[in-house]
Amino acid sequence: MIEEKLASLGISLPIPPEPAGSYVPVVVSGNLAFVAGQIPIEGKHVKFTGKVDSIEAAQEAARLCTINALAHLKSSLGSLDRIKRVIKVTGFVNCDPSFAHHAKVINGASDLLVNIFGEKGKHVRSAVGVSSLPLSSTVELEFIAEV
């Protein structure tokens, strides 16, 4: 049970953050759930903002984005146990053009998903650098999961 695994990792899912624009946070089509881009919001504030200044802090931002995505999935699906597999993670990293550690940053999300879901959490992924993100967040992630 995924809820028990989250608790064992000390993770409590928040109330899902409100969308920051004119979109819905999750769309289920057939057996796929598409999660809109999630930024590192804690409460009502973006916790990690600006360009990456530390890989460790940016990894924490990616973890928080993942927790928010899971909160949206739980709200939409009723239970995270309905997730058969995490299919894809797309990660965007707010960084300077010389930054070359996008993959290390997004590992914060990927490692967490594997810790939570085991083999079902292994996924394909893209990690790219960008010049800015919504609300000046450091990281943004979107997900596709099989349900």
C-alpha positions as CSV (number, residue, x, y, z in Angstrom):
1,M,0.0,0.0,0.0
2,I,1.5,3.3,-1.2
3,E,0.1,5.3,1.7
4,E,2.0,3.1,4.2
5,K,5.1,3.4,2.1
6,L,4.8,7.2,2.1
7,A,4.3,7.2,5.9
8,S,7.4,5.0,6.4
9,L,9.4,7.6,4.4
10,G,8.0,10.4,6.6
11,I,6.0,11.9,3.7
12,S,2.5,13.3,4.3
13,L,0.7,14.4,1.2
14,P,-0.5,18.0,1.3
15,I,-3.8,19.3,0.0
16,P,-3.0,19.6,-3.7
17,P,-1.9,23.2,-4.7
18,E,-4.4,25.1,-6.8
19,P,-3.5,25.4,-10.5
20,A,-1.5,28.6,-11.3
21,G,-3.4,29.1,-14.6
22,S,-6.3,28.0,-16.8
23,Y,-5.8,24.2,-16.7
24,V,-6.7,21.1,-14.7
25,P,-4.0,19.4,-12.7
26,V,-4.7,15.8,-13.9
27,V,-6.4,14.4,-17.0
28,V,-7.1,10.7,-17.2
29,S,-7.4,9.3,-20.7
30,G,-7.9,5.6,-21.1
31,N,-5.4,4.0,-18.8
32,L,-3.0,7.0,-18.6
33,A,-3.0,9.8,-16.1
34,F,-1.3,13.0,-17.2
35,V,-0.2,15.4,-14.4
36,A,0.3,19.0,-15.3
37,G,3.6,20.7,-14.5
38,Q,4.1,20.9,-10.8
39,I,6.3,23.5,-9.1
40,P,7.8,23.3,-5.6
41,I,4.8,24.9,-3.7
42,E,4.6,24.3,0.0
43,G,1.4,25.7,1.6
44,K,0.6,28.7,-0.6
45,H,4.2,29.7,-1.4
46,V,6.9,28.6,-3.8
47,K,9.6,27.2,-1.5
48,F,12.4,27.1,-4.1
49,T,12.8,30.0,-6.4
50,G,15.3,31.4,-8.9
51,K,18.2,29.7,-10.7
52,V,19.8,26.6,-9.3
53,D,22.4,27.6,-6.8
54,S,22.9,24.1,-5.2
55,I,22.2,20.7,-6.6
56,E,21.0,19.5,-3.2
57,A,18.5,22.3,-2.8
58,A,17.3,21.8,-6.4
59,Q,16.9,18.0,-5.7
60,E,14.7,18.9,-2.7
61,A,12.7,21.2,-5.0
62,A,12.2,18.2,-7.4
63,R,11.1,16.0,-4.4
64,L,8.5,18.6,-3.4
65,C,7.2,18.8,-7.0
66,T,6.8,15.0,-6.9
67,I,5.0,15.1,-3.6
68,N,2.6,17.7,-5.1
69,A,2.1,15.6,-8.2
70,L,1.3,12.6,-6.0
71,A,-1.2,14.7,-4.0
72,H,-3.0,15.6,-7.3
73,L,-3.0,12.0,-8.4
74,K,-4.5,10.8,-5.1
75,S,-7.1,13.5,-5.3
76,S,-8.0,12.6,-8.9
77,L,-7.8,8.8,-8.6
78,G,-9.0,8.3,-5.0
79,S,-6.0,6.1,-4.2
80,L,-2.3,6.0,-5.3
81,D,-2.7,2.2,-5.3
82,R,-4.4,2.6,-8.6
83,I,-1.1,3.5,-10.2
84,K,0.2,0.5,-12.1
85,R,3.4,2.3,-13.2
86,V,5.1,5.6,-13.5
87,I,5.7,6.0,-17.3
88,K,7.4,9.3,-17.8
89,V,8.8,12.3,-15.9
90,T,9.7,15.5,-17.7
91,G,11.8,17.9,-15.6
92,F,12.6,21.5,-16.2
93,V,15.5,23.2,-14.3
94,N,15.7,27.0,-14.0
95,C,19.4,27.5,-14.6
96,D,22.2,29.5,-16.2
97,P,23.3,28.3,-19.7
98,S,26.5,26.9,-18.3
99,F,24.7,24.6,-15.9
100,A,25.2,20.9,-16.9
101,H,23.7,18.9,-14.0
102,H,20.0,18.7,-15.0
103,A,20.0,14.9,-14.6
104,K,21.3,15.2,-11.0
105,V,18.6,17.7,-10.1
106,I,15.8,15.5,-11.5
107,N,17.2,12.5,-9.8
108,G,15.6,14.0,-6.7
109,A,12.2,13.1,-8.2
110,S,13.2,9.9,-9.9
111,D,14.9,8.4,-6.8
112,L,11.8,9.3,-4.7
113,L,9.4,7.6,-7.2
114,V,11.5,4.4,-7.1
115,N,11.6,4.6,-3.3
116,I,7.9,4.8,-3.1
117,F,6.8,2.5,-6.0
118,G,9.7,0.2,-6.3
119,E,10.0,-1.3,-9.8
120,K,6.7,0.4,-10.8
121,G,8.4,3.7,-10.1
122,K,11.1,3.3,-12.8
123,H,10.4,5.5,-15.7
124,V,11.7,7.2,-18.8
125,R,12.6,10.8,-18.4
126,S,13.8,14.1,-19.9
127,A,15.7,16.7,-17.9
128,V,16.2,20.1,-19.6
129,G,17.5,23.5,-18.6
130,V,15.4,26.6,-19.1
131,S,15.9,30.3,-18.6
132,S,12.8,30.8,-16.4
133,L,9.8,28.9,-14.9
134,P,6.3,29.9,-13.6
135,L,6.4,32.0,-10.4
136,S,10.2,31.9,-10.7
137,S,10.4,28.3,-9.4
138,T,13.6,26.4,-9.5
139,V,12.1,23.2,-10.9
140,E,9.0,22.1,-12.7
141,L,8.0,18.5,-13.3
142,E,5.2,16.8,-15.2
143,F,4.3,13.1,-15.1
144,I,2.5,10.4,-17.0
145,A,1.4,7.3,-15.0
146,E,-0.5,4.2,-16.0
147,V,-3.6,3.5,-14.0
